[in-house]
Amino acid sequence: MPFVGRSFRALSVVLGMSVLTVGVQASEDAVRKGMEAFIGAPAVDSVAKTPYGGLYEVVLKSGELVYTDDKVSFIVDGRVIDAQTRKDMTQARLNQLSAIDFASLPLDQAIKQVKGNGKRVIASFEDPNCGYCKRLGKELAQMKDVTIYTFLYPILSPDSTTKSRNIWCAKDRAKAWNDWIVDAKVPAASECDAAAVDRNVALGQKLKINGTPTLFLADGSRIGGYVPAAELEKALSAVVLK
């Protein structure tokens, strides 16, 4: 009989967990339907309950992250900060959602530069007419023991495309890029098969890169916007490869 009792209790726990799972799923489905009814389109990518005040995290197909309750009676477009750890949970989640498989990047479409032992790796998507890319270029020039893959990503103007093509077609692409981005020496006109530039634009759109510079580290984590060398060094030190 004691064994039967233990078995019954174990079965009750399993059944209880199953009911809880179904309940959570039902709530998430209800939130999805409510959000899409509010938006007026099937725009929700995922819904998950958070441990914060009964809020549900709603990830939209646009990449945006908002919060609501189980009845979609309000929508919060802002940051959730953990009061104990002071961690920006929204930014942490966005970083997780925007991470990529670094190994999937077509590195042959990028300008490669190896500094020192080149053990640390960065991939950047940059527009030659981007002011923050020029600031980043000066920071990257200071760094050591790093391999940098620069994807020419002309999205700001037709002139961006012209400069990108001329840089890609230069005899020494890395020198042409640095001459322009660091020293403001206009790249000489040159012709070649520059289809890689067009493929970079398509790739960037697929990765939802809406601004430059956008950087990716070897673990797939994304850094949007300009960062000084000191901060980039910290980010590189935190990279853990699986």
Contacts in CASP RR format, 6 or more apart in sequence:
PFRMAT RR
TARGET T0000
AUTHOR 0000-0000-0000
METHOD contacts of the structure
MODEL  1
MPFVGRSFRALSVVLGMSVLTVGVQASEDAVRKGMEAFIGAPAVDSVAKT
PYGGLYEVVLKSGELVYTDDKVSFIVDGRVIDAQTRKDMTQARLNQLSAI
DFASLPLDQAIKQVKGNGKRVIASFEDPNCGYCKRLGKELAQMKDVTIYT
FLYPILSPDSTTKSRNIWCAKDRAKAWNDWIVDAKVPAASECDAAAVDRN
VALGQKLKINGTPTLFLADGSRIGGYVPAAELEKALSAVVLK
24 49 0 8 1.000
27 49 0 8 1.000
27 56 0 8 1.000
27 70 0 8 1.000
28 47 0 8 1.000
28 48 0 8 1.000
28 49 0 8 1.000
28 56 0 8 1.000
29 47 0 8 1.000
30 70 0 8 1.000
30 71 0 8 1.000
31 47 0 8 1.000
31 56 0 8 1.000
31 58 0 8 1.000
31 68 0 8 1.000
31 70 0 8 1.000
31 72 0 8 1.000
32 44 0 8 1.000
32 47 0 8 1.000
32 58 0 8 1.000
34 72 0 8 1.000
35 43 0 8 1.000
35 44 0 8 1.000
35 47 0 8 1.000
35 58 0 8 1.000
35 68 0 8 1.000
35 72 0 8 1.000
35 75 0 8 1.000
36 42 0 8 1.000
36 43 0 8 1.000
36 44 0 8 1.000
37 72 0 8 1.000
38 72 0 8 1.000
38 75 0 8 1.000
43 60 0 8 1.000
43 61 0 8 1.000
43 62 0 8 1.000
44 58 0 8 1.000
44 59 0 8 1.000
44 60 0 8 1.000
44 61 0 8 1.000
45 59 0 8 1.000
45 60 0 8 1.000
45 61 0 8 1.000
45 63 0 8 1.000
46 57 0 8 1.000
46 58 0 8 1.000
46 59 0 8 1.000
47 56 0 8 1.000
47 57 0 8 1.000
47 58 0 8 1.000
47 59 0 8 1.000
48 56 0 8 1.000
48 57 0 8 1.000
49 55 0 8 1.000
49 56 0 8 1.000
49 57 0 8 1.000
50 56 0 8 1.000
50 57 0 8 1.000
50 67 0 8 1.000
50 80 0 8 1.000
50 89 0 8 1.000
52 80 0 8 1.000
52 82 0 8 1.000
52 89 0 8 1.000
54 69 0 8 1.000
54 70 0 8 1.000
55 67 0 8 1.000
55 68 0 8 1.000
55 69 0 8 1.000
55 76 0 8 1.000
55 80 0 8 1.000
56 67 0 8 1.000
56 68 0 8 1.000
56 69 0 8 1.000
56 70 0 8 1.000
57 65 0 8 1.000
57 67 0 8 1.000
57 93 0 8 1.000
58 65 0 8 1.000
58 66 0 8 1.000
58 67 0 8 1.000
58 68 0 8 1.000
59 65 0 8 1.000
59 97 0 8 1.000
60 66 0 8 1.000
63 97 0 8 1.000
63 98 0 8 1.000
63 208 0 8 1.000
64 77 0 8 1.000
65 90 0 8 1.000
65 93 0 8 1.000
65 94 0 8 1.000
65 97 0 8 1.000
66 75 0 8 1.000
66 76 0 8 1.000
66 77 0 8 1.000
66 78 0 8 1.000
67 75 0 8 1.000
67 76 0 8 1.000
67 78 0 8 1.000
67 80 0 8 1.000
68 74 0 8 1.000
68 75 0 8 1.000
68 76 0 8 1.000
78 90 0 8 1.000
79 88 0 8 1.000
79 89 0 8 1.000
79 90 0 8 1.000
79 91 0 8 1.000
80 88 0 8 1.000
80 89 0 8 1.000
80 90 0 8 1.000
81 87 0 8 1.000
81 88 0 8 1.000
81 89 0 8 1.000
81 90 0 8 1.000
82 89 0 8 1.000
95 221 0 8 1.000
95 222 0 8 1.000
98 208 0 8 1.000
98 222 0 8 1.000
99 219 0 8 1.000
99 220 0 8 1.000
99 221 0 8 1.000
99 222 0 8 1.000
100 207 0 8 1.000
100 216 0 8 1.000
100 220 0 8 1.000
100 222 0 8 1.000
101 220 0 8 1.000
102 121 0 8 1.000
102 123 0 8 1.000
102 216 0 8 1.000
102 217 0 8 1.000
102 218 0 8 1.000
102 219 0 8 1.000
102 220 0 8 1.000
105 123 0 8 1.000
105 149 0 8 1.000
105 216 0 8 1.000
106 199 0 8 1.000
106 203 0 8 1.000
107 123 0 8 1.000
107 149 0 8 1.000
108 196 0 8 1.000
109 151 0 8 1.000
109 196 0 8 1.000
109 199 0 8 1.000
109 200 0 8 1.000
109 203 0 8 1.000
110 123 0 8 1.000
110 149 0 8 1.000
110 150 0 8 1.000
110 151 0 8 1.000
110 152 0 8 1.000
110 200 0 8 1.000
111 149 0 8 1.000
111 150 0 8 1.000
111 152 0 8 1.000
111 167 0 8 1.000
111 168 0 8 1.000
111 173 0 8 1.000
111 174 0 8 1.000
111 177 0 8 1.000
112 147 0 8 1.000
112 148 0 8 1.000
112 149 0 8 1.000
112 174 0 8 1.000
113 147 0 8 1.000
113 148 0 8 1.000
113 150 0 8 1.000
113 174 0 8 1.000
113 178 0 8 1.000
114 147 0 8 1.000
115 143 0 8 1.000
115 144 0 8 1.000
115 145 0 8 1.000
115 146 0 8 1.000
115 147 0 8 1.000
115 148 0 8 1.000
116 144 0 8 1.000
116 145 0 8 1.000
116 146 0 8 1.000
117 145 0 8 1.000
118 145 0 8 1.000
118 146 0 8 1.000
118 147 0 8 1.000
119 145 0 8 1.000
119 146 0 8 1.000
119 147 0 8 1.000
120 145 0 8 1.000
120 146 0 8 1.000
120 147 0 8 1.000
120 218 0 8 1.000
120 236 0 8 1.000
120 239 0 8 1.000
121 146 0 8 1.000
121 147 0 8 1.000
121 149 0 8 1.000
121 217 0 8 1.000
121 218 0 8 1.000
122 140 0 8 1.000
122 146 0 8 1.000
122 147 0 8 1.000
122 148 0 8 1.000
122 149 0 8 1.000
122 215 0 8 1.000
122 216 0 8 1.000
122 217 0 8 1.000
122 232 0 8 1.000
122 236 0 8 1.000
123 148 0 8 1.000
123 149 0 8 1.000
123 150 0 8 1.000
123 151 0 8 1.000
123 215 0 8 1.000
123 216 0 8 1.000
124 136 0 8 1.000
124 148 0 8 1.000
124 149 0 8 1.000
124 150 0 8 1.000
124 151 0 8 1.000
124 213 0 8 1.000
124 214 0 8 1.000
124 215 0 8 1.000
124 216 0 8 1.000
125 151 0 8 1.000
125 153 0 8 1.000
125 200 0 8 1.000
125 204 0 8 1.000
125 207 0 8 1.000
125 209 0 8 1.000
125 212 0 8 1.000
125 213 0 8 1.000
125 214 0 8 1.000
125 215 0 8 1.000
126 133 0 8 1.000
126 136 0 8 1.000
126 150 0 8 1.000
126 151 0 8 1.000
126 152 0 8 1.000
126 153 0 8 1.000
126 181 0 8 1.000
126 212 0 8 1.000
126 213 0 8 1.000
127 133 0 8 1.000
127 153 0 8 1.000
127 154 0 8 1.000
127 155 0 8 1.000
127 156 0 8 1.000
127 160 0 8 1.000
127 164 0 8 1.000
127 211 0 8 1.000
127 212 0 8 1.000
128 152 0 8 1.000
128 154 0 8 1.000
128 160 0 8 1.000
128 163 0 8 1.000
128 164 0 8 1.000
128 167 0 8 1.000
128 177 0 8 1.000
128 180 0 8 1.000
128 181 0 8 1.000
128 187 0 8 1.000
129 154 0 8 1.000
129 156 0 8 1.000
129 157 0 8 1.000
129 159 0 8 1.000
129 160 0 8 1.000
129 163 0 8 1.000
130 156 0 8 1.000
130 211 0 8 1.000
130 212 0 8 1.000
130 213 0 8 1.000
132 212 0 8 1.000
132 213 0 8 1.000
132 225 0 8 1.000
132 226 0 8 1.000
133 181 0 8 1.000
133 212 0 8 1.000
133 213 0 8 1.000
133 226 0 8 1.000
134 181 0 8 1.000
134 182 0 8 1.000
134 184 0 8 1.000
135 226 0 8 1.000
136 213 0 8 1.000
136 225 0 8 1.000
136 226 0 8 1.000
136 227 0 8 1.000
137 178 0 8 1.000
137 181 0 8 1.000
137 182 0 8 1.000
138 182 0 8 1.000
139 226 0 8 1.000
139 227 0 8 1.000
139 228 0 8 1.000
139 229 0 8 1.000
139 232 0 8 1.000
140 146 0 8 1.000
140 148 0 8 1.000
140 229 0 8 1.000
140 232 0 8 1.000
141 178 0 8 1.000
141 182 0 8 1.000
142 229 0 8 1.000
143 229 0 8 1.000
143 232 0 8 1.000
143 233 0 8 1.000
146 236 0 8 1.000
150 177 0 8 1.000
151 200 0 8 1.000
151 203 0 8 1.000
151 204 0 8 1.000
152 164 0 8 1.000
152 167 0 8 1.000
152 168 0 8 1.000
152 196 0 8 1.000
152 197 0 8 1.000
152 200 0 8 1.000
153 164 0 8 1.000
153 200 0 8 1.000
153 201 0 8 1.000
153 204 0 8 1.000
153 209 0 8 1.000
153 212 0 8 1.000
153 214 0 8 1.000
154 160 0 8 1.000
154 161 0 8 1.000
154 163 0 8 1.000
154 164 0 8 1.000
154 197 0 8 1.000
154 201 0 8 1.000
155 201 0 8 1.000
155 211 0 8 1.000
155 212 0 8 1.000
156 212 0 8 1.000
161 197 0 8 1.000
163 180 0 8 1.000
163 186 0 8 1.000
163 187 0 8 1.000
164 194 0 8 1.000
164 197 0 8 1.000
165 190 0 8 1.000
165 194 0 8 1.000
165 197 0 8 1.000
166 176 0 8 1.000
166 187 0 8 1.000
166 188 0 8 1.000
166 189 0 8 1.000
166 190 0 8 1.000
167 173 0 8 1.000
167 176 0 8 1.000
167 177 0 8 1.000
167 180 0 8 1.000
167 187 0 8 1.000
168 192 0 8 1.000
168 194 0 8 1.000
168 196 0 8 1.000
168 197 0 8 1.000
169 190 0 8 1.000
169 191 0 8 1.000
169 192 0 8 1.000
169 194 0 8 1.000
170 176 0 8 1.000
170 187 0 8 1.000
170 188 0 8 1.000
170 190 0 8 1.000
176 187 0 8 1.000
176 188 0 8 1.000
179 185 0 8 1.000
179 187 0 8 1.000
180 186 0 8 1.000
180 187 0 8 1.000
211 224 0 8 1.000
211 225 0 8 1.000
212 225 0 8 1.000
213 224 0 8 1.000
213 225 0 8 1.000
213 226 0 8 1.000
214 222 0 8 1.000
214 223 0 8 1.000
214 224 0 8 1.000
214 225 0 8 1.000
215 222 0 8 1.000
215 223 0 8 1.000
215 224 0 8 1.000
215 225 0 8 1.000
215 227 0 8 1.000
215 232 0 8 1.000
216 222 0 8 1.000
216 223 0 8 1.000
217 223 0 8 1.000
217 235 0 8 1.000
217 236 0 8 1.000
217 239 0 8 1.000
218 239 0 8 1.000
218 241 0 8 1.000
219 239 0 8 1.000
219 240 0 8 1.000
219 241 0 8 1.000
219 242 0 8 1.000
221 235 0 8 1.000
221 239 0 8 1.000
223 232 0 8 1.000
223 235 0 8 1.000
227 235 0 8 1.000
END
